[in-house]
Amino acid sequence: MIDENAFGLLISYLSLEDDEYGSEREDFVARHATFTELVRGRLRDQPPGSTARALELGHAHYVEVVEGEHAADLIVWLRETRALLNEQGFSTAGVLTFGSAWLHADEVAPAVVELGVVRLARASGPSEPFRRALSADTAARGDEDAGVDGWGAGLYLDVTAVEALGRKPKNAPTILRSGGAEFFRAGA
């Protein structure tokens, strides 16, 4: 395995359960398919990097781009993707993260390992950007039963990712913490 610094981009469908429970089966299936196709279309037509790797997670799409190989302004890419989804009424969280990612040098596709009757799909090596993105996704959702408000829909930037891009916020942002990482909200 090879250790590389990478950016992670997560586009999370925050209203997934509300849409599921509040619609008929066929309507929900079509709505989820629309979400999936809109994100896939962005990845196909305007990839955020020349060697971007993406995962569909059901409730979200995660994209990882090795540092220096991003073809687009990653913050703008997330903003535009969220705007496209917002036009269709999707409540989303977009998250940009950064950190160490271990790549399987000999693999070009996810590996499937047969473990008896269990088929295990290995989609990633250890990835700090992926872990951070999932932490932010959880924080955006909150926990209604525990009385914990979520961050809500928005664009969330990992302080480390912004620094790695050589940028600084215009004003001192309110820091949001989750999973050992610091984020700030850069738009609704």
C-alpha positions as CSV (number, residue, x, y, z in Angstrom):
1,M,0.0,0.0,0.0
2,I,1.0,3.6,-0.7
3,D,0.4,6.5,1.7
4,E,-0.8,9.6,-0.2
5,N,-2.4,12.9,0.9
6,A,-5.9,13.1,-0.5
7,F,-9.0,15.3,-0.5
8,G,-12.3,13.7,0.2
9,L,-15.7,15.1,-1.0
10,L,-18.9,13.8,0.4
11,I,-22.4,14.6,-1.0
12,S,-24.9,13.4,1.5
13,Y,-28.7,13.1,0.9
14,L,-29.9,14.4,4.3
15,S,-33.6,14.0,3.7
16,L,-33.4,10.4,2.6
17,E,-35.4,8.9,5.4
18,D,-38.0,11.7,5.3
19,D,-38.4,11.1,1.5
20,E,-38.6,7.3,2.0
21,Y,-41.2,7.3,4.8
22,G,-43.2,10.2,3.3
23,S,-43.7,8.7,-0.1
24,E,-45.0,5.7,-1.9
25,R,-42.4,3.0,-2.8
26,E,-42.3,3.9,-6.5
27,D,-41.9,7.6,-5.8
28,F,-39.1,7.1,-3.4
29,V,-37.3,4.7,-5.7
30,A,-37.5,7.2,-8.5
31,R,-36.4,10.1,-6.2
32,H,-33.3,8.1,-5.1
33,A,-32.5,7.2,-8.7
34,T,-32.7,10.9,-9.6
35,F,-30.2,11.8,-6.7
36,T,-27.9,9.0,-7.9
37,E,-28.0,10.0,-11.5
38,L,-27.4,13.7,-10.8
39,V,-24.3,13.0,-8.8
40,R,-23.1,10.4,-11.4
41,G,-23.6,12.9,-14.1
42,R,-21.5,15.5,-12.4
43,L,-18.7,12.8,-11.8
44,R,-18.9,11.8,-15.5
45,D,-19.2,15.2,-17.1
46,Q,-17.1,17.3,-14.7
47,P,-14.9,15.1,-12.6
48,P,-13.2,16.8,-9.7
49,G,-9.9,15.2,-10.4
50,S,-8.0,13.2,-13.0
51,T,-7.7,10.1,-10.8
52,A,-10.8,10.6,-8.7
53,R,-12.2,7.4,-7.1
54,A,-15.8,7.4,-6.0
55,L,-18.0,5.3,-3.8
56,E,-21.8,5.1,-3.7
57,L,-22.9,4.6,-0.2
58,G,-26.7,4.6,-0.6
59,H,-27.3,7.7,1.4
60,A,-24.3,9.6,0.0
61,H,-21.5,9.6,-2.6
62,Y,-17.9,9.9,-1.6
63,V,-15.1,11.0,-3.9
64,E,-11.4,10.9,-3.1
65,V,-8.8,12.8,-5.1
66,V,-5.0,12.5,-4.5
67,E,-3.5,15.9,-3.6
68,G,-2.2,17.7,-6.7
69,E,-4.5,15.7,-9.0
70,H,-7.6,17.8,-8.6
71,A,-8.8,19.2,-11.9
72,A,-11.3,21.6,-10.5
73,D,-11.7,24.0,-7.6
74,L,-13.0,21.4,-5.1
75,I,-15.0,23.9,-3.1
76,V,-16.7,25.2,-6.2
77,W,-17.3,21.6,-7.4
78,L,-19.1,20.8,-4.2
79,R,-21.1,24.0,-4.3
80,E,-22.2,23.4,-7.9
81,T,-23.1,19.8,-7.1
82,R,-25.2,20.8,-4.1
83,A,-26.9,23.6,-6.2
84,L,-27.8,21.1,-8.9
85,L,-29.3,18.8,-6.2
86,N,-31.0,21.7,-4.4
87,E,-32.8,22.7,-7.7
88,Q,-34.4,19.3,-7.5
89,G,-35.4,19.8,-3.9
90,F,-32.8,17.6,-2.3
91,S,-31.6,18.6,1.2
92,T,-27.8,17.8,1.2
93,A,-24.6,18.2,3.1
94,G,-21.4,18.7,1.1
95,V,-18.2,18.0,3.0
96,L,-14.6,18.6,1.9
97,T,-11.9,16.9,4.0
98,F,-8.2,16.2,3.7
99,G,-5.7,13.7,5.2
100,S,-3.7,10.6,4.7
101,A,-5.2,7.9,2.4
102,W,-3.6,4.5,1.8
103,L,-4.0,3.2,-1.7
104,H,-3.7,-0.4,-2.9
105,A,-1.0,0.1,-5.6
106,D,-1.8,-3.1,-7.4
107,E,-5.6,-2.5,-7.7
108,V,-7.5,-0.5,-10.2
109,A,-11.0,-1.5,-9.0
110,P,-12.5,-2.5,-5.6
111,A,-11.8,-6.1,-4.6
112,V,-14.4,-8.6,-3.8
113,V,-13.3,-11.3,-1.4
114,E,-15.3,-14.5,-0.9
115,L,-15.6,-15.3,2.8
116,G,-17.7,-18.5,2.7
117,V,-21.3,-17.3,2.0
118,V,-20.3,-13.7,2.6
119,R,-19.1,-11.5,-0.3
120,L,-16.9,-8.7,1.1
121,A,-16.3,-5.6,-1.1
122,R,-13.1,-3.8,-0.2
123,A,-13.5,-0.3,-1.6
124,S,-10.8,1.6,0.2
125,G,-7.7,1.3,2.2
126,P,-7.4,3.3,5.5
127,S,-8.5,6.8,4.7
128,E,-8.5,9.8,7.0
129,P,-10.5,11.9,4.6
130,F,-13.2,9.3,4.3
131,R,-13.4,8.9,8.1
132,R,-13.6,12.6,8.6
133,A,-16.3,13.0,5.9
134,L,-18.4,10.3,7.6
135,S,-18.0,12.1,11.0
136,A,-19.2,15.4,9.5
137,D,-22.2,13.5,7.8
138,T,-23.2,12.2,11.2
139,A,-22.9,15.6,12.8
140,A,-25.0,17.2,10.0
141,R,-27.8,14.7,10.8
142,G,-27.7,15.0,14.6
143,D,-29.8,12.7,16.8
144,E,-33.3,13.8,17.4
145,D,-34.0,11.0,20.0
146,A,-31.0,12.2,22.1
147,G,-31.9,15.8,21.7
148,V,-28.7,16.6,19.7
149,D,-29.3,19.1,16.9
150,G,-27.5,18.4,13.7
151,W,-25.6,21.0,11.7
152,G,-28.2,20.6,9.0
153,A,-27.9,21.1,5.2
154,G,-24.9,23.0,4.1
155,L,-21.3,23.0,2.8
156,Y,-18.8,22.0,5.4
157,L,-15.1,22.5,5.0
158,D,-12.4,20.7,7.0
159,V,-10.0,23.3,8.3
160,T,-7.1,21.1,7.2
161,A,-8.5,20.8,3.7
162,V,-8.8,24.6,3.3
163,E,-5.2,25.0,4.5
164,A,-4.0,22.3,2.1
165,L,-5.7,24.2,-0.8
166,G,-3.7,27.3,0.3
167,R,-6.8,29.2,1.3
168,K,-8.0,31.1,4.3
169,P,-11.6,32.0,5.3
170,K,-12.4,35.7,4.9
171,N,-13.6,35.9,8.5
172,A,-12.9,33.9,11.6
173,P,-15.4,31.0,11.2
174,T,-17.3,29.3,13.9
175,I,-15.5,25.9,14.4
176,L,-17.6,22.8,14.4
177,R,-16.0,19.7,15.8
178,S,-16.7,16.1,14.9
179,G,-14.7,12.9,15.1
180,G,-11.5,14.7,16.0
181,A,-11.7,17.1,13.0
182,E,-12.5,20.8,12.8
183,F,-15.0,22.1,10.2
184,F,-16.7,25.3,9.4
185,R,-19.9,26.0,7.5
186,A,-19.2,27.8,4.1
187,G,-22.8,28.1,2.9
188,A,-26.3,26.8,3.4
